[in-house]
């Protein structure tokens, strides 16, 4: 959520009023906010990416949902449930479970559901077999590799890009701040930062005039 949107949401929570676009009249609202995210907001606050006052406003009742790789005991139950829920109402061969248990599931339950749906379409006889699951998962690995190659992940970096990353490791910074520290024109840095964002190494938050950059981190949930 961009910083300006955080300010707007905090104002709504504090004042319990909203003003529709184009209107001059405040409308009282009585709402309960339910939020969800794949990142630790306390850590986002420490990194300067999320407002601390808004964090305390939202952090009333907290439910932490660990990633699927951290609760592998749930995978067999989920697999049987999700397979039975497919249009084919498939079943899962017992030898499929070790394959599912050995995968890290970066996409969590949605990825597991997607794999089983694809396998159910390809199966004959209604039972999802290890051979079909291996084929589906191998295809997805190939797609991820192609996507990574297309985005430039792993591509050689310039010396200037290598100098940017350690600075961003110290905390979120603007292009102007990096320009001052590296003694490089802001326009040049903006091009380098755009390249690093496209490669998935750097993340940008905020509107153009207040944009800040930080190291991209994988989702934790």
C-alpha positions in Angstrom: 0.0 0.0 0.0 1.5 3.3 -1.0 2.3 5.8 1.8 -0.4 8.2 0.7 -3.0 5.5 0.8 -1.9 4.5 4.3 -2.5 8.1 5.4 -6.0 8.1 3.8 -6.9 4.8 5.5 -5.6 6.0 8.9 -7.7 9.2 8.6 -10.8 7.1 7.9 -10.1 4.9 10.9 -9.5 7.9 13.2 -12.3 10.2 12.0 -14.8 7.4 11.0 -15.8 9.5 7.9 -15.2 9.3 4.2 -15.5 11.9 1.5 -16.5 10.5 -1.9 -14.5 11.7 -4.9 -15.8 15.0 -6.2 -17.9 15.6 -3.0 -17.5 18.2 -0.3 -19.6 16.3 2.2 -18.2 13.9 4.8 -20.2 10.7 5.3 -20.0 8.9 8.7 -19.1 5.2 8.5 -19.2 2.4 11.0 -17.0 -0.4 9.7 -14.7 -3.2 10.9 -11.5 -3.6 8.9 -10.2 -7.1 8.1 -6.8 -7.2 6.5 -4.6 -9.9 5.1 -1.0 -9.9 3.8 1.9 -12.1 3.0 4.4 -10.0 5.0 5.2 -9.3 8.6 3.8 -5.8 9.2 6.0 -5.2 12.3 9.0 -5.9 10.1 7.6 -3.6 7.4 7.3 -0.8 10.0 10.9 -1.3 11.1 12.0 -1.0 7.4 10.1 2.2 7.0 7.6 0.8 4.5 4.5 0.9 6.7 3.2 3.6 9.1 3.5 2.6 12.8 0.4 4.4 13.8 -1.7 2.6 11.1 -0.1 -0.7 12.2 -1.3 -0.3 15.8 -4.7 0.7 14.5 -5.0 -2.5 12.5 -3.2 -4.9 14.8 -6.1 -5.5 17.2 -6.8 -9.2 16.7 -4.0 -11.0 14.9 -4.0 -14.5 13.3 -0.7 -15.8 11.9 -1.1 -18.4 9.2 2.1 -20.3 8.6 3.0 -21.2 5.0 2.1 -24.7 3.7 5.7 -25.8 3.8 5.7 -25.2 7.6 2.6 -27.4 8.1 3.3 -30.4 5.9 1.1 -32.6 8.0 -1.9 -30.8 6.5 -0.9 -31.7 2.9 -2.4 -35.2 2.7 -5.8 -34.0 4.1 -5.8 -31.0 1.8 -4.8 -33.1 -1.2 -7.7 -35.5 -0.7 -10.1 -32.7 -0.1 -9.0 -30.6 -3.1 -9.0 -33.5 -5.4 -12.5 -34.5 -4.4 -13.6 -31.0 -5.0 -12.5 -30.9 -8.7 -15.2 -31.3 -11.4 -13.8 -34.8 -12.0 -14.2 -35.7 -8.3 -10.8 -37.4 -8.4 -9.0 -39.5 -5.8 -5.3 -39.4 -5.0 -3.1 -42.4 -5.3 -1.1 -43.0 -2.1 2.2 -42.7 -4.0 1.4 -39.1 -4.9 1.6 -37.9 -1.3 5.4 -38.3 -1.0 5.8 -36.1 -4.1 3.5 -33.4 -2.6 5.2 -33.6 0.7 8.7 -33.0 -0.9 7.6 -29.8 -2.6 8.1 -26.4 -0.9 4.8 -24.9 -2.3 5.8 -21.3 -2.7 2.2 -20.6 -3.8 0.8 -22.3 -0.7 -2.7 -23.9 -0.9 -3.5 -22.2 -4.2 -0.6 -23.8 -5.9 -1.5 -27.2 -4.4 -5.1 -26.8 -5.7 -3.8 -25.7 -9.1 -1.6 -28.8 -9.4 -4.3 -31.2 -8.4 -6.8 -29.5 -10.8 -4.4 -29.9 -13.7 -3.7 -33.5 -12.8 -7.4 -34.3 -12.5 -8.0 -33.0 -16.0 -5.2 -35.2 -17.4 -6.0 -38.4 -15.4 -8.0 -41.3 -16.9 -10.1 -43.3 -14.5 -10.5 -40.7 -11.8 -7.4 -41.5 -9.8 -4.5 -39.0 -9.8 -1.3 -40.9 -10.3 2.4 -40.1 -9.5 3.3 -40.0 -13.2 0.7 -37.3 -13.9 1.7 -35.2 -10.9 5.4 -35.4 -11.8 4.6 -34.2 -15.3 2.4 -31.3 -14.1 5.1 -30.2 -11.6 7.9 -30.5 -14.1 5.9 -28.3 -16.5 5.5 -25.6 -13.8 9.1 -25.7 -12.9 10.0 -25.1 -16.6 7.5 -22.2 -16.7 9.0 -20.6 -13.6 12.6 -20.9 -15.1 11.4 -19.3 -18.4 9.7 -16.4 -16.4 12.8 -15.8 -14.4 15.0 -15.8 -17.5 12.5 -13.4 -19.2 12.6 -11.0 -16.3 16.4 -10.8 -16.3 16.8 -12.7 -13.0 20.3 -14.0 -12.9 21.5 -11.6 -15.7 24.8 -10.0 -15.2 24.7 -6.7 -13.3 26.7 -3.6 -13.9 29.2 -2.3 -11.3 26.8 0.6 -10.5 23.9 -1.9 -9.9 26.2 -3.9 -7.6 26.9 -0.7 -5.7 23.2 0.1 -5.3 22.1 -3.3 -3.7 24.3 -3.0 -0.6 23.0 0.5 0.1 19.4 -0.7 -0.2 20.4 -3.5 2.2 20.8 -0.7 4.9 17.2 0.4 4.5 14.7 2.0 2.1 16.0 5.0 0.2 14.9 7.4 -2.5 16.7 7.8 -5.9 17.8 11.3 -4.7 19.4 9.8 -1.5 21.2 7.1 -3.6 22.3 9.7 -6.1 23.9 11.7 -3.3 25.7 8.7 -1.8 26.9 7.3 -5.1 27.6 10.7 -6.8 25.6 9.6 -9.8 22.9 11.6 -11.6 19.3 10.8 -10.5 18.2 10.2 -14.0 20.9 7.5 -14.4 20.0 5.9 -11.1 16.3 5.9 -12.1 17.2 3.7 -15.1 19.3 1.4 -13.0 16.6 1.1 -10.3 13.9 0.4 -13.0 16.1 -2.5 -14.3 16.6 -3.9 -10.8 12.9 -3.7 -10.1 12.2 -5.6 -13.4 14.6 -8.3 -12.4 12.8 -8.8 -9.1 15.9 -7.7 -7.0 14.5 -4.4 -5.8 11.0 -3.2 -4.8 9.5 0.3 -5.2 6.8 1.8 -3.1 5.0 5.1 -3.3 4.1 7.6 -6.0 6.7 9.0 -8.4 7.7 12.0 -6.3 7.9 10.1 -3.1 9.1 6.7 -4.4 11.4 4.7 -2.2 13.4 1.6 -3.0 14.3 -1.5 -1.0 15.5 -5.0 -1.5 12.9 -7.4 -2.7 12.1 -10.1 -0.1 10.1 -13.3 -0.7 6.7 -13.6 0.8 6.7 -15.5 4.1 3.1 -16.7 4.1 
